[in-house]
Amino acid sequence: MPSLGQTLRGARIARGWSLDEVNQSTRISLKYLEAMESDTREAFPAAFFYRSFVLQYARALRLDEAKTNATLDSLLASEAPPALPGQNPHPPMLARDLARIQGPQPRFFGKFAASLVSLGVALAASSGIYVWWNHPHRIVHAAQSQVISRPKPQPPVQKPAEAAATHPPAPAQAPPPASVKAPVTLNLSATEPTWLSVSSDGKPAFRGMLQPNQTKELLAEQTAHLVVGNAGGLIVEWNGRTLGPIGRRGQVRVVSFTPDGYRFEDSAASPISSGATE
């Protein structure tokens, strides 16, 4: 049974064509016409180009295309499958390389070949990007970047009830006890320069001049004793009760105060009647 190359050569001779005439008709270079007729498939860059050129040659010779396809399938089935994009040791052919191999081509085939080559280049580039993307060094670098840029954890926000349980409020401090007044409290306020001497429970508390608008407070548990040299220039308040001046201007008065009342100890008549005992 004749080989595919012998069938092509026999059909060409039967039509009386030379290889130059076939070259002019198909634009396939003489190199590849001779390789097809001698069954030298390794002269073609890939099985795809061998199949394409054989089908063009068979069409030009008016051979049965279905039979030619079946013969090609049988021939190429035993060959290794074409390499995947990115694994082919030979770079993909560019459109200019295809034009140099075939010479000028009809417009339709030229566009088809250019599109096919562009597709091959795109697949190879995609494969290269995939390999780079999964490169261990790039993955480690990306992981390190994520660790570095990871935000610092923030403490959880506590609800009011949880905050109260974790940090109980400090016990309220009791207010300071109000000052307790002694059983005898005297508040003395001068309206004129006044000399006075005061004692508390038999102990001296103050002796000297009291100038206008100056005040003195005297506390005693049992008895407070007051001697004033200008009774009309001193306002006296006893246990919150205002007694007013306890005598005339320039008059000397001596008064003793207890929790229950007060008593004049000098000989002058007292101008204060309520609560006084002579």
Summary of the structure (lengths in Angstrom):
residues: 278
radius of gyration: 64.3
end to end distance: 166.7
largest distance: 175.6
contacts: 680
relative contact order: 0.06
helix: 42%
strand: 19%
